[in-house]
């Protein structure tokens, strides 16, 4: 299932829920990451306090992928009457 996250505070319930669904306590997750339980509690209450690299490590332990989706392409594809057609929207280069 996909969860739209637009601001760091939206990660608060997501991180906690993903950890619980995996059957992990904060102590279990901390042990897998080499952190303290109190650090996991701090991250769950303020995910903006960690780096992208740290977030990626947590997501890897939780077996979750981070997906970047181009909103313009998503809007364009949903506007087409037959999304199963061979028409493809191509984005530009970075």
TORTIBA-900822 format. One record per atom (N, C-alpha, C): x, y, z negated. Coordinates in pm, whole numbers, padded with zeros to 5 digits, always signed. Atoms other than C-alpha are relative to their C-alpha. Layout:
! TORTIBA-900822
XYZ...
This chain:
! TORTIBA-900822
+00085-00118+00000+00000+00000+00000+00089+00124+00000-00074-00125-00006+00125+00351+00077-00054+00099-00103+00037-00105+00094+00124+00632-00178+00064+00130+00046-00051-00129-00043+00158+00991-00060+00057+00073-00120-00066-00076+00105+00407+01182-00273+00050+00129+00063-00037-00130-00055+00436+01552-00198+00085+00082-00096-00078-00071+00102+00587+01677-00525+00052-00101-00101-00060+00095+00094+00812+01510-00785-00095-00050-00109+00090+00041+00107+00539+01505-01052-00094-00114+00042+00085+00109-00046+00338+01266-00834+00069-00135-00013-00072+00125+00022+00610+01008-00894-00023-00056-00140+00016+00042+00140+00527+00994-01267-00089-00124-00010+00083+00120+00012+00230+00755-01244+00045-00113+00092-00042+00103-00095+00375+00573-00943+00113-00085-00055-00113+00075+00054+00704+00478-01106-00043-00090-00116+00049+00077+00117+00532+00367-01426-00085-00119+00047+00087+00107-00050+00269+00165-01237+00078-00109+00072-00081+00099-00072+00523-00003-01010+00079-00086-00097-00076+00075+00100+00734-00102-01310-00091-00101-00070+00092+00088+00072+00432-00247-01491-00052-00113+00089+00046+00103-00093+00305-00434-01182+00107-00107+00018-00110+00096-00013+00648-00598-01159+00024-00075-00132-00013+00068+00128+00608-00708-01521+00124+00041-00078-00121-00048+00066+00901-00498-01640-00033+00103-00108+00008-00104+00102+00925-00304-01963+00105+00105+00037-00104-00101-00023+01129+00015-01970+00137-00058-00034-00127+00063+00041+01398-00188-02148+00052-00095+00108-00038+00092-00107+01396-00453-01870+00056+00076+00120-00044-00080-00113+01425-00192-01596+00134+00066-00030-00126-00064+00041+01699-00012-01787+00116-00099+00009-00106+00101-00004+01899-00334-01820+00042-00030+00144-00032+00028-00141+01877-00399-01446+00076+00114+00066-00066-00118-00057+01999-00046-01374+00125+00041-00078-00115-00038+00082+02264-00031-01647-00023+00130-00074+00036-00122+00071+02080+00247-01828-00062-00035-00134+00069+00021+00127+01922+00292-02168-00151+00010+00021+00145-00008-00006+01551+00252-02232-00045+00145-00008+00038-00141+00013+01535+00617-02335+00021+00077+00130-00023-00065-00130+01679+00719-01997-00113-00032+00097+00114+00037-00085+01404+00526-01816-00123+00079-00041+00115-00079+00049+01144+00697-02036+00012+00144+00048-00021-00137-00045+01297+01034-01946-00025+00013+00150+00020-00001-00146+01297+00951-01574-00149-00009+00032+00143+00016-00026+00934+00838-01585-00079+00125-00038+00072-00121+00039+00830+01159-01758+00043+00123+00080-00048-00113-00080+01039+01388-01535+00087-00053+00115-00078+00056-00110+01144+01222-01206+00081+00103+00077-00079-00103-00069+01273+01555-01075+00140+00012-00060-00130-00011+00067+01565+01514-01317+00105-00095+00055-00097+00094-00055+01730+01241-01109+00035+00035+00144-00042-00023-00138+01917+01244-00782-00075-00094+00094+00063+00087-00099+01786+01091-00462+00065-00138-00006-00070+00128+00011+02051+00821-00499-00051-00083-00116+00053+00071+00117+01926+00731-00845-00142-00049+00026+00135+00041-00035+01568+00724-00719+00003-00122+00091-00012+00112-00092+01673+00490-00439+00038-00128-00074-00038+00117+00080+01837+00256-00692-00121-00054-00077+00120+00042+00074+01519+00248-00903-00099-00068+00094+00095+00057-00096+01302+00184-00598+00047-00137+00049-00053+00130-00043+01533-00099-00488-00026-00107-00105+00026+00096+00107+01502-00270-00827-00149-00032-00007+00145+00021+00002+01123-00224-00808-00051-00063+00130+00034+00061-00130+01130-00375-00455-00100+00085+00078+00085-00096-00068+00976-00063-00301+00084+00073+00105-00067-00074-00106+01069+00112+00025-00042+00146-00002+00029-00142-00020+01091+00485+00075-00015+00020+00150+00028-00019-00142+00933+00578+00409-00020+00148+00025+00021-00138-00044+00962+00917+00578-00086-00007+00125+00093+00006-00111+00670+00974+00811-00018+00140+00056+00018-00128-00067+00650+01257+01064-00149+00032+00004+00142-00035+00006+00318+01429+00991-00054+00038+00136+00049-00040-00131+00295+01570+01342-00032-00122+00085+00025+00121-00077+00321+01225+01497-00123-00071-00055+00116+00065+00062+00069+01083+01249-00129+00068+00042+00119-00075-00041-00181+01358+01331-00028-00024+00148+00019+00021-00143-00125+01315+01706-00053-00139+00028+00046+00136-00023-00174+00939+01688-00143-00020-00048+00137+00016+00050-00490+00965+01480-00100+00078+00085+00089-00079-00085-00632+01218+01729-00029-00070+00132+00024+00069-00126-00604+00979+02023-00118-00094-00016+00119+00084+00010-00928+00794+02097+00032-00149-00008-00035+00142+00001-00755+00458+02154+00144-00014-00047-00135+00006+00056-00458+00417+01923+00073-00127+00040-00066+00123-00043-00390+00072+02069+00055+00012+00142-00049-00017-00137-00304+00218+02410+00151+00009+00000-00145-00004-00012+00051+00232+02540+00056+00140-00008-00049-00137+00014+00071+00608+02499+00079+00013-00130-00085-00017+00119+00351+00698+02260+00037+00145-00014-00043-00137+00027+00428+01029+02099+00145-00005-00042-00142-00002+00032+00798+01098+02094+00036+00133-00066-00047-00120+00067+00953+01343+01850+00132+00045+00061-00128-00052-00048+01254+01560+01926+00115-00056-00081-00118+00043+00074+01606+01504+01807+00030+00099-00109-00040-00086+00112+01747+01642+01487+00105+00097+00045
